[in-house]
Amino acid sequence: METGTGLTRALIAAVEHKCDLINMSYGEATLLPDYGCFVDLVNEVVNKHRLIYVSSAGNNGPALSTVGAPGGTTSSIIGVGAYVSPTMAAGTHSLVEAPPEGLEYTWSSRGPTADGDLGVCISAAGGAVAPVPTWTLQRRMLMNGTSMSSPCACGGVALLVSAMKAEGIPVSPYSVRKALENTAIPVGGLPEDKLTSGQGLMQVDKAYEYIQKSCNVPCVWYQVKVNQCGKPTPTSRGIYLREANSCRQKTEWTVKVEPKFHEDACNLDQLVPFEECIELHSTGEAVVRAPEYLLLTHNGRDFNLIVDPTHLSDGLHYYEVYGLDCKALWRGPLFRISVTITKPKAVESRPPLIAFQKLSFLPGHIERKFIEVPLGATWVEATMKTSGFETARRFFIDAVQISPLQRPKKWDSVATFSFPSSKTFAFPAEGGLAMELAIAQFWSSGVGIHETTVVDLEIAFHGIRINNKEIVLRGGEAPARIDAEALLSVEKLGPTAVLNKVRVPYRPIDAKLSTLAAERDKLPSGKQTLALVLTYKFKLEDAAEIKPQIPLLNNRIYDNKFESQFYMISDPNKRVYAMGDVYPDCAKLPKGEYNLQLYLRHDNMQYLEKMKHLVLFIERTLEEKEFIRLRFYDQPDGPVMGNGSFKSSTLVPGVKEAFYVGPPTKDKIPKHAPGGSELVGAISFGKLSSAMNDVGKNPEKNPVSYEISYIVPPIQIDDDKGKGFSSSCTKSVEEKLEEELRDTKIKVLASLKQGTDEELAAWKKLSITLKSEYPKYTPLLSKILEGLLSQKNGEDKIHHYEEIITAADEVIDSVDTDELAKYLSQKTEPEDEGAEKLKKKMETTRDQLAEALYQKGIALAEIKYLKGEKLTDEEDAEAASDSHVQPDLFEENFKELKKWVDVKSSRYSTLLVTHERRKGRLGTALKVLNDMIQDEHPPKRNLYEMKISLLEQIGWYHLVSYEKLWMNVRFPANLPLF
């Protein structure tokens, strides 16, 4: 899909190349129309650089208020709906019979926007047999959508621009848009059809004639701002009375019309002389009253409207107040104020039920029913019964509610009736908000049959109101109390809750703020775009499906003040496993450590500085066997006592019922849920009627579910530790001080760097000093070995490996192997703190001994390899002939290592591979190596290099080529650029 970076760079390129018009067919729902970083940039390029911007209105119809951003919600963009003509229906769609007249596609998005703007400007042909990529194995295919109507309209506009340039007429998005809107042919005969098709079907020839006639008319766009008098409501672009209360009273509105010139307009020559005498008209004077005249100057004028919907019938009503130039009526409306009224029908019966009988449908017909959802309702069960036809019928069913600062709440379904029958649907609803239920017979369904489909619709409202919509269990043993009540009718209460995700918060470990290259990321205003890259680290102990989440930024692309957001998940080898943007996707990752880089863009450094400590959540989906199903109780002590189980009940209106949901037991908490993380899931309360399919124990399948979370508490401290502590184990103060001093010196040695010659000399000096003080102290000798291993190989690699062998031998000699073997052979568990410490010490000593043996074996193998490269054939043969006399140090060391550890484990398998290769068992060596690679996440480069070497030794050169190619994927040189 589109990204903020791509959209911004596209507009920058369009301005740099002096484009006259562009088309864009992306879009989505938005919680704030005509708002956001990208919208601000669009307004700039249209108003300042005279760019004509054409975009799709969306494919989310047939319900109202489904236009998407940016095409249907941005004032400076020409939003285009999708129209199908009889000729298209017959030729392009190959219908047996074309419809008698053109109509809008059923799925084409409708207006108005949430702030009252019309939404759709014009309509154009929304289908075509279009060219497609060759990978489809065809040259063309039938495609339809507003993604087709928008480029169709853009092509028509291109013809206008071409003609204007040929005749020397200045090209302006203001004049072109006015010509398109005022010459379009209306689609449909009702006023409210404008919400579907805008001003109508575009007419290129008529628009060109209008432009020719308007050469001497000021190039102006009329900005309309509307506010309700006496209320601190946000400024809107139209009047939208949707809720029941607003449709039952008169309201007064202040409208400000402000002429907008292009930014390069001359103040004295164009702005100061501008003056127009406007004649105001209302298409419904009985409902919308407006002044008769208005003198409009450059600074704009205010006037009031009075809207009286009190005498209107239930349903949809659309009106316009438009202004005409008194001196040039031929110009048509210079501006329009849309007034949309959707007066909902009240549900008065109890239990709340409303029915619509004998609804008649033909292809393309839409029935819109506006209903005042009763307070207390949380879901709807609707039954749709069809009759009167013989062939299959296809219906689009939408239910939409609008809440402030939210995307429209839309439920939709496509139902096919093969024969007259009934279907039942259940979907969520919010009490107190008006709901539009739109039912449409698909425009091509039943064409040519000439049968009227009859629909009987019955809608039943149900609801269980609870005290908290987000239930949080705060990590203790206490349950969470839930108060439930049914306000409308008797309801079946059957709570179910499941925790199926782990959400872990992370802070960035690194933040880099930089200025981006001026060639691609300098905005048309001259501002430079800045980028912030945040790096997060997380680790998976086993394979899992994860999804990163940023609540502040996710799910907003056009209505976001940050230009862009993008993330990449990679392993330490820089291999990218997943990437995403505003809509994070789930990614299946193998176990291992990962880096997540989050990329944010803005032109203001202060905003990016505030994001340097942004919290990101990694949400991990649990396997089904790990799901935690929570229990319910009728008393607060239930989780502790294990009694008082609550399963179901019947809610009677007016009577509350309280119960508790208990936390998960400690043994159910997943091991990968650290303290402070959240276990997240869903909880539902209501049971559907018997006519509906039972959702079972999965609350997410219930039409109404809420989020429930459990805050994972800190790890439990083992109180038994320290019991039975013997005073004989107590050491003197001098002994403790000596041990602390020794351990501190070792820590200092381990912290020293060895990057330069001076640092290396200091490290060697201190190691020699400490070795003289503590010659047989195994932890010290192990740290010295670690230091040698961390040093870079110089020119004399053999000498370096000999130093490692010497250091490893010192570790081995410092260990009393007899005492260690004797202790480890015991199977008794420690009973006191002293025994616990002794066990830990012995296990650490064993690990240090095994590590020394392992590193010695690696060094022996490397020395033999390096010497083998330098030996001549004669010397090699001589050495081979004397091998029966000389002991095989590698094999002796390997045999000793096998006494202490399992050499098949991933930690020591490298030595096992070398051992098998020395014995000539190449197939076994390859199998061990493949097992190591499978267990290592992320994989180590040296293992794959060893595999390639082994395959070459076997002679499987086709696999050598294969593995070498994959090395570029597994170990890329750099991360991809954002």
Residue pairs with C-beta under 8 A, 6 or more apart in sequence:
1 26
1 581
1 583
2 26
2 557
3 557
3 564
3 566
3 581
4 37
4 38
4 557
4 560
4 562
4 563
4 564
4 565
4 581
4 582
4 601
5 563
5 564
5 566
5 601
5 978
7 24
7 26
7 38
8 38
8 41
8 521
8 523
8 529
8 563
8 564
8 601
9 520
9 521
10 22
10 24
11 41
11 42
11 45
11 51
11 524
12 520
12 521
12 522
12 523
12 524
14 22
14 45
14 51
15 45
15 49
15 51
15 524
19 51
20 50
20 51
20 52
20 158
20 161
20 171
21 51
21 52
21 53
21 54
21 154
21 157
21 158
21 161
22 51
22 52
22 53
22 54
22 154
23 54
23 55
23 150
23 151
23 153
23 154
24 53
24 54
24 55
24 56
24 70
24 71
24 150
25 55
25 56
25 145
25 146
25 147
25 148
25 150
25 151
26 55
26 56
27 55
27 56
27 57
27 58
27 68
27 69
27 70
27 71
27 72
27 146
28 58
28 68
28 69
28 557
28 558
29 60
29 66
29 68
29 69
29 407
29 408
29 410
30 36
30 68
30 69
30 73
30 407
30 556
30 558
30 559
31 405
31 406
31 407
31 556
31 559
32 405
32 559
33 69
33 73
33 74
33 113
33 114
33 115
33 117
33 237
33 559
34 73
34 74
34 75
34 113
34 115
34 117
34 237
35 559
36 69
36 556
36 558
36 559
36 560
36 561
37 560
37 561
37 562
37 563
37 602
38 70
38 557
38 558
38 563
39 69
39 70
39 74
39 558
39 559
41 523
41 524
42 53
42 70
42 74
42 76
42 77
43 74
43 75
43 76
44 524
44 525
45 51
45 53
45 524
46 52
46 53
46 76
46 77
46 173
47 76
47 221
47 260
47 262
47 263
48 262
48 263
48 264
48 524
49 524
50 171
50 172
50 173
50 262
51 173
52 78
52 157
52 161
52 171
52 173
52 176
52 177
53 76
53 77
53 78
53 173
54 77
54 78
54 80
54 150
54 151
54 153
54 154
54 157
55 70
55 71
55 74
55 77
55 78
55 79
55 80
55 150
56 68
56 71
56 79
56 80
56 145
56 146
56 147
56 149
56 150
57 67
57 68
57 71
57 72
57 79
57 80
57 81
57 82
57 108
57 109
57 119
57 120
57 146
57 150
58 66
58 67
58 68
58 71
58 72
58 108
58 109
58 146
59 82
59 107
59 108
59 109
59 145
59 146
59 147
60 66
60 67
60 68
60 107
60 109
60 410
60 412
61 104
61 105
61 106
61 107
61 108
61 109
61 110
61 196
61 396
61 398
61 440
62 106
62 107
62 108
62 110
62 366
62 396
62 398
62 438
62 440
63 110
63 368
63 398
63 399
63 400
63 410
63 412
63 436
63 438
64 110
64 111
64 112
64 195
64 316
64 340
64 342
64 368
64 400
64 436
64 438
65 110
65 111
65 112
65 113
65 114
65 119
65 400
65 402
65 408
65 436
66 109
66 110
66 398
66 400
66 408
66 410
67 73
67 79
67 109
67 110
67 111
67 112
67 113
67 119
67 120
68 109
69 558
69 559
70 77
70 558
71 77
71 79
71 80
71 146
71 150
72 79
72 109
72 111
72 113
72 119
72 120
73 79
73 113
73 117
73 119
73 558
75 117
75 223
75 237
76 173
78 121
78 122
78 153
78 157
78 173
78 177
78 180
79 119
79 120
79 121
79 198
80 120
80 121
80 122
80 123
80 124
80 146
80 149
80 150
80 152
80 153
80 198
81 104
81 108
81 109
81 120
81 122
81 123
81 124
81 126
81 146
81 149
81 196
81 197
81 198
82 104
82 105
82 107
82 108
82 123
82 124
82 125
82 126
82 127
82 144
82 145
82 146
82 148
82 149
83 102
83 103
83 104
83 105
83 108
83 123
83 124
83 125
83 126
83 149
83 187
83 197
83 201
84 93
84 99
84 102
84 103
84 104
84 105
84 125
84 126
84 127
84 144
84 443
85 102
85 125
86 98
86 99
86 100
86 101
86 102
87 98
88 125
88 127
89 95
89 98
89 99
89 444
89 447
90 97
90 98
92 127
92 128
92 129
92 142
93 127
93 142
93 444
95 444
95 447
95 448
96 447
96 448
97 447
97 448
98 447
99 363
99 364
99 443
99 447
102 187
102 201
103 187
103 188
103 364
103 443
104 123
104 187
104 196
104 197
105 126
105 127
105 144
105 443
106 364
106 366
106 396
106 440
106 441
106 442
106 443
107 145
107 396
108 123
108 126
108 146
108 149
108 196
109 119
109 120
109 146
110 119
110 120
110 195
110 196
111 117
111 118
111 119
111 120
111 194
111 195
111 196
111 198
111 338
111 340
112 118
112 119
112 195
112 238
112 240
112 338
112 340
113 119
113 237
113 238
113 240
114 240
114 402
114 408
115 234
115 236
115 237
115 238
115 240
116 226
116 236
116 237
116 238
116 239
116 240
116 338
116 339
116 340
117 236
117 237
117 238
117 338
118 194
118 195
118 198
118 238
118 336
118 338
119 195
119 198
120 194
120 195
120 196
120 197
120 198
121 177
121 180
121 181
121 198
121 199
122 153
122 180
122 181
122 184
122 197
122 198
122 199
122 200
122 201
122 202
123 149
123 184
123 187
123 197
123 198
123 200
123 201
123 202
124 149
124 150
124 152
124 153
124 156
124 201
124 202
125 148
125 149
125 152
126 144
126 145
126 146
126 148
126 149
126 152
127 142
127 143
127 144
127 145
127 148
128 142
128 143
128 144
128 148
128 152
129 140
129 141
129 142
129 143
130 140
130 141
130 142
130 143
130 148
131 139
131 140
132 138
132 139
132 140
132 141
132 143
153 202
156 202
156 204
156 207
157 176
157 180
159 204
159 208
160 176
160 179
160 204
160 207
160 208
160 211
161 171
161 176
163 169
163 208
163 211
164 170
164 171
164 211
165 171
167 212
169 211
169 212
169 215
170 219
172 219
172 262
173 221
174 219
174 220
174 221
174 260
174 262
175 211
175 214
175 217
175 219
176 207
176 211
177 221
178 210
178 214
178 331
178 332
178 334
179 207
179 208
179 210
179 211
179 214
180 199
180 202
180 207
181 198
181 199
181 333
182 199
182 210
182 331
182 332
182 333
183 202
183 203
183 206
183 207
183 209
183 210
184 198
184 199
184 200
184 201
184 202
184 203
185 200
185 201
185 203
186 193
186 194
186 197
186 199
186 200
187 193
187 196
187 197
187 200
187 201
188 196
188 197
191 283
191 284
191 317
191 318
191 319
191 320
192 316
192 317
192 318
194 318
194 320
194 338
195 318
195 340
213 330
214 331
217 328
217 331
218 259
218 261
218 270
218 274
219 261
219 262
219 265
220 259
220 260
220 261
220 274
221 259
221 260
222 257
222 258
222 259
222 260
222 323
222 334
222 335
223 257
223 258
223 259
223 260
223 300
224 237
224 238
224 255
224 256
224 257
224 335
224 336
224 337
225 235
225 236
225 237
225 255
225 256
225 258
226 235
226 236
226 237
226 238
226 239
226 253
226 254
226 255
226 256
226 337
227 233
227 235
227 236
227 253
227 254
228 251
228 252
228 253
228 254
229 251
229 252
229 253
229 254
229 304
230 252
237 338
238 337
238 338
238 339
238 340
239 253
239 305
239 307
239 337
239 338
239 339
239 340
240 338
240 340
241 247
241 251
241 307
241 309
241 339
241 340
241 341
241 342
241 343
242 340
242 342
242 344
242 402
242 434
243 344
243 433
243 434
244 343
244 344
244 346
244 372
244 434
246 309
247 309
247 310
247 312
247 341
247 342
247 343
247 344
248 309
248 310
249 310
250 306
250 307
250 308
250 310
251 306
251 307
252 304
252 305
252 306
252 307
253 304
253 305
253 306
253 307
254 302
254 303
254 304
255 302
255 303
255 304
255 305
255 321
255 337
256 300
256 301
256 302
257 278
257 294
257 296
257 300
257 301
257 303
257 323
257 335
258 299
258 300
259 274
259 276
259 296
259 297
259 298
259 300
261 270
261 271
261 274
261 298
265 271
271 298
272 298
274 297
274 298
275 295
275 296
275 297
276 295
276 296
276 325
276 327
276 334
277 293
277 294
277 295
277 296
277 325
277 326
277 327
278 293
278 294
278 295
278 296
278 323
278 324
278 325
278 326
278 334
279 292
279 293
279 323
279 324
279 325
279 326
279 329
280 290
280 291
280 292
280 293
280 294
280 303
280 321
280 322
280 323
281 290
281 321
281 322
281 323
281 324
282 288
282 289
282 290
282 319
282 320
282 321
283 319
283 320
283 321
283 322
284 317
284 319
284 339
286 308
286 311
287 307
287 308
287 309
287 312
287 317
287 319
287 339
287 341
288 305
288 306
288 307
288 308
288 319
288 321
288 339
289 305
289 306
289 307
289 308
290 303
290 305
290 321
291 303
291 304
293 326
294 301
294 303
294 323
295 301
296 323
305 321
305 337
305 339
307 339
307 341
309 317
309 341
309 343
312 341
312 343
313 343
314 343
314 344
314 345
314 370
315 342
315 343
315 345
315 368
315 369
315 370
316 340
316 341
316 342
316 368
316 370
317 340
317 341
317 342
317 343
318 338
318 339
318 340
318 341
319 339
319 341
320 333
320 336
320 337
320 338
320 339
321 336
321 337
321 339
322 333
322 334
322 335
322 336
322 337
323 333
323 334
323 335
324 331
324 332
324 333
324 334
325 331
325 334
342 370
342 434
342 436
343 370
344 370
344 371
344 372
344 434
344 435
345 354
345 369
345 370
345 371
345 372
346 372
347 353
347 354
347 371
347 372
347 373
347 374
347 461
350 488
350 489
351 460
351 461
351 488
351 489
351 490
352 374
352 377
352 460
352 461
352 488
352 489
353 458
353 459
353 460
353 461
354 371
354 458
354 459
355 456
355 457
355 458
355 459
356 367
356 369
356 455
356 456
356 457
356 459
357 456
357 457
358 454
358 456
359 367
359 439
359 454
359 455
359 456
359 457
360 452
360 453
360 454
360 455
361 367
361 393
361 395
361 439
361 441
361 452
361 453
361 454
361 455
362 441
362 446
362 452
362 453
363 441
363 442
363 443
363 444
363 445
363 446
363 447
364 440
364 441
364 442
364 443
365 440
365 441
366 438
366 439
366 440
367 438
367 439
367 440
367 455
368 436
368 437
368 438
369 436
369 437
369 438
369 439
369 457
370 434
370 435
370 436
370 437
371 434
371 435
371 437
371 459
372 434
373 380
373 401
373 429
373 430
373 431
373 432
373 433
373 434
373 435
373 461
374 431
374 461
374 463
374 487
374 488
375 431
375 432
375 487
376 431
376 463
376 465
376 486
376 487
376 488
377 429
377 430
377 431
377 461
377 462
377 463
377 488
378 428
378 429
378 430
378 431
378 462
378 463
378 464
378 465
378 686
378 704
379 426
379 427
379 428
379 429
379 461
379 462
379 463
379 686
379 703
379 704
380 399
380 425
380 426
380 427
380 428
380 429
380 435
380 459
380 460
380 461
380 462
380 703
381 424
381 425
381 426
381 459
381 460
381 462
381 688
381 689
381 691
381 692
382 424
382 425
382 426
382 427
382 437
382 457
382 458
382 459
382 460
383 422
383 423
383 424
383 425
383 457
383 458
383 460
383 691
384 395
384 397
384 415
384 422
384 423
384 424
384 425
384 439
384 455
384 456
384 457
385 421
385 422
385 455
385 456
385 457
385 458
386 393
386 417
386 420
386 421
386 422
386 453
386 454
386 455
387 420
387 453
387 454
387 456
388 420
388 451
388 452
388 453
388 454
389 417
389 420
389 446
389 449
389 451
389 452
389 453
390 419
390 449
390 451
391 446
391 449
391 451
392 416
392 417
392 418
392 419
392 445
393 416
393 417
393 441
393 445
393 446
393 453
394 414
394 415
394 416
394 417
394 441
394 442
394 445
395 414
395 415
395 416
395 417
395 439
395 440
395 441
395 442
395 445
396 412
396 413
396 414
396 438
396 439
396 440
396 442
397 412
397 413
397 414
397 415
397 425
397 437
397 438
397 439
397 440
398 410
398 411
398 412
398 436
398 437
398 438
399 410
399 411
399 412
399 427
399 429
399 435
399 436
399 437
399 438
400 408
400 409
400 410
400 411
400 435
400 436
400 438
401 408
401 409
401 429
401 430
401 433
401 434
401 435
401 436
402 408
402 409
402 433
402 434
403 409
403 430
403 433
409 428
409 430
411 427
411 428
413 425
415 423
415 425
417 423
424 691
424 692
426 688
426 692
426 703
427 703
428 703
428 704
429 435
429 461
431 463
431 465
431 487
437 457
437 459
439 455
439 457
441 453
446 453
460 689
461 488
462 488
462 489
462 491
462 686
462 689
463 486
463 487
463 488
463 491
463 686
464 484
464 485
464 486
464 491
464 493
464 651
464 685
464 686
464 704
465 484
465 485
465 486
465 487
466 482
466 483
466 484
466 685
466 706
467 481
467 482
467 483
468 480
468 482
469 706
470 706
470 707
470 708
470 709
471 480
471 482
471 661
471 683
471 706
471 707
471 708
471 709
472 480
472 708
472 709
472 710
472 711
473 479
473 480
473 661
473 663
473 708
473 709
473 710
473 711
474 711
475 663
475 710
475 711
475 712
475 713
476 663
476 713
477 639
477 640
477 663
478 636
478 639
478 663
479 633
479 636
479 638
479 639
479 660
479 661
479 662
479 663
480 660
480 661
481 636
481 658
481 659
481 660
482 495
482 658
482 659
482 660
482 661
482 685
483 656
483 657
483 658
484 493
484 651
484 656
484 657
484 658
484 659
484 685
485 651
485 653
485 654
485 655
485 656
485 657
486 493
486 651
486 652
486 653
487 653
488 653
489 653
490 650
490 651
490 652
490 653
491 650
491 651
491 686
491 687
492 648
492 650
492 651
492 686
492 687
493 648
493 649
493 650
493 651
493 657
493 685
493 686
493 687
494 647
494 648
494 685
494 686
494 687
495 632
495 646
495 648
495 659
495 661
495 683
495 684
495 685
496 629
496 683
496 684
496 697
496 698
496 699
496 702
497 629
497 630
497 632
497 661
497 681
497 682
497 683
497 684
497 699
497 708
498 627
498 628
498 629
498 630
498 681
498 682
498 683
498 697
498 698
498 699
498 700
499 622
499 627
499 628
499 630
499 664
499 679
499 680
499 681
499 708
499 709
499 710
500 621
500 622
500 627
500 628
500 680
500 681
500 682
501 619
501 620
501 621
501 622
501 679
501 680
501 681
502 619
502 620
502 622
502 670
502 672
502 673
502 677
502 678
502 679
502 680
503 549
503 617
503 618
503 619
503 620
503 677
503 678
503 679
503 680
503 709
504 538
504 617
504 618
504 619
504 620
504 673
504 674
504 677
504 678
505 615
505 616
505 617
505 676
505 677
506 536
506 537
506 538
506 596
506 615
506 616
506 617
506 618
507 536
507 613
507 615
508 534
508 535
508 536
508 598
508 612
508 613
508 614
508 616
509 535
509 536
509 537
510 534
510 535
511 532
511 533
511 534
511 535
511 612
511 613
512 532
512 533
512 535
513 530
513 531
513 532
513 605
513 608
513 609
513 612
514 530
514 531
514 533
515 528
515 530
515 531
516 528
516 529
516 530
516 531
516 601
518 528
521 528
521 529
521 601
522 528
522 529
523 529
523 603
527 603
528 603
529 563
529 601
529 602
529 603
530 601
530 602
530 603
530 604
530 605
530 608
531 599
531 600
531 601
531 608
531 978
532 599
532 600
532 601
532 602
532 608
532 611
532 612
533 597
533 598
533 599
533 600
533 978
534 597
534 598
534 600
534 611
534 612
534 614
534 616
535 595
535 596
535 597
535 598
536 595
536 596
536 597
536 598
536 616
537 593
537 594
537 595
537 596
538 593
538 594
538 596
538 618
539 592
539 593
539 594
540 546
540 589
540 590
540 591
540 592
540 594
540 620
540 672
541 591
541 671
541 672
542 591
542 672
543 588
543 589
543 590
543 591
544 588
544 589
544 591
544 620
544 621
544 672
545 586
545 587
545 588
545 589
545 620
545 621
546 586
546 587
546 589
546 618
546 619
546 620
546 621
547 584
547 585
547 586
547 587
547 618
547 619
547 621
548 567
548 569
548 580
548 584
548 596
548 616
548 617
548 618
548 619
549 584
549 616
549 617
549 618
549 619
550 565
550 584
550 598
550 614
550 616
550 617
551 617
552 614
553 560
553 562
553 565
553 582
553 600
554 565
554 582
554 583
554 584
555 582
555 583
556 582
557 581
557 582
560 582
561 602
561 607
562 600
562 601
562 602
562 607
563 601
563 602
563 603
564 581
564 599
564 600
564 601
565 581
565 582
565 598
565 599
565 600
565 601
566 579
566 580
566 581
566 598
566 599
566 978
567 579
567 580
567 581
567 584
567 596
567 597
567 598
567 599
568 576
568 578
568 579
568 596
568 597
568 599
568 975
568 976
568 978
569 576
569 577
569 578
569 579
569 587
569 589
569 594
569 595
569 596
570 576
570 577
570 594
570 595
570 597
570 975
571 577
571 592
571 593
571 594
571 595
571 937
571 938
572 593
572 595
572 938
573 938
573 939
573 941
573 970
573 971
573 972
574 971
574 972
574 973
574 974
574 975
575 938
575 969
575 970
575 971
575 972
576 975
576 976
577 587
577 589
577 594
578 585
578 587
578 589
580 587
586 621
590 937
591 937
592 937
592 938
593 938
596 616
596 618
597 975
598 614
598 616
599 978
600 608
600 611
602 608
619 680
620 672
622 628
622 670
626 670
627 681
628 664
628 668
628 669
628 679
628 681
629 697
630 661
630 662
630 663
630 664
630 683
630 708
631 638
631 639
631 645
631 661
631 662
632 645
632 646
632 647
632 659
632 660
632 661
632 662
633 639
633 644
633 645
633 646
633 659
633 660
633 661
633 662
634 644
634 645
634 646
634 659
634 660
635 643
635 644
635 660
636 660
637 644
638 644
638 645
638 646
638 660
638 662
639 660
639 662
639 663
646 659
646 660
648 687
649 657
651 657
661 683
661 708
663 710
664 679
664 710
666 716
669 679
669 712
670 679
673 679
673 712
674 712
675 712
675 713
675 714
675 715
676 711
676 712
676 714
677 711
677 712
678 709
678 710
678 711
678 712
679 709
679 710
679 712
680 707
680 708
680 709
681 699
681 707
681 708
681 709
682 699
682 700
682 705
682 706
682 707
682 708
683 699
683 705
683 706
683 707
683 708
684 695
684 699
684 700
684 702
684 704
684 705
684 706
685 704
686 702
686 704
687 694
688 694
688 695
688 702
688 703
695 701
695 702
699 705
721 833
721 836
722 833
723 832
723 833
724 831
724 832
724 833
725 832
725 833
725 834
726 832
726 834
729 833
729 834
731 739
742 773
742 774
742 777
742 780
745 766
745 770
746 770
746 779
746 780
746 783
748 766
749 763
749 766
749 767
749 770
749 780
749 783
749 784
749 787
750 783
750 786
750 787
752 759
752 762
752 763
752 766
752 787
753 759
753 763
754 760
754 763
754 787
754 790
754 791
760 791
763 787
767 784
767 787
770 780
770 784
771 780
771 781
771 784
771 810
774 780
776 813
776 814
777 814
778 811
778 814
778 815
778 845
778 848
778 849
779 844
779 848
781 807
781 810
781 811
781 814
782 811
782 848
782 851
782 852
784 807
784 810
785 804
785 807
785 808
785 810
785 811
785 851
785 852
785 855
788 800
788 803
788 804
788 807
789 804
789 855
791 800
793 800
794 800
797 862
797 866
798 863
798 866
798 867
801 859
801 860
801 862
801 863
801 866
802 859
802 863
804 855
804 856
804 859
805 856
805 859
805 860
805 863
807 852
808 852
808 853
808 855
808 856
808 859
809 852
809 856
811 848
811 849
811 851
811 852
812 849
812 852
812 853
812 856
815 845
815 848
815 849
817 849
820 842
820 845
820 846
820 849
821 899
823 838
823 842
824 842
824 846
830 836
830 838
830 839
846 900
846 901
849 900
850 897
850 900
850 901
850 908
853 893
853 896
853 897
853 900
854 897
854 907
854 908
854 911
856 893
857 890
857 893
857 894
857 897
857 911
857 914
858 910
858 911
858 914
860 889
860 890
860 893
861 890
861 911
861 914
864 890
868 876
871 879
890 914
890 915
890 918
891 915
891 918
894 903
894 911
894 915
897 903
897 908
897 911
901 907
901 908
902 908
903 909
903 911
903 912
903 915
904 912
904 928
904 931
906 931
906 932
906 935
906 936
909 928
909 929
909 931
909 932
910 932
910 943
910 946
912 928
913 925
913 928
913 929
913 932
913 946
913 950
914 925
916 922
916 924
916 925
916 928
917 925
917 950
917 953
922 950
922 953
922 954
923 954
925 950
926 947
926 950
926 951
926 954
929 943
929 946
929 947
929 950
930 947
932 943
933 939
933 943
933 944
933 947
936 943
939 970
941 967
941 970
941 971
944 963
944 966
944 967
944 970
944 971
947 963
948 960
948 963
948 964
948 967
951 957
951 959
951 960
951 963
952 960
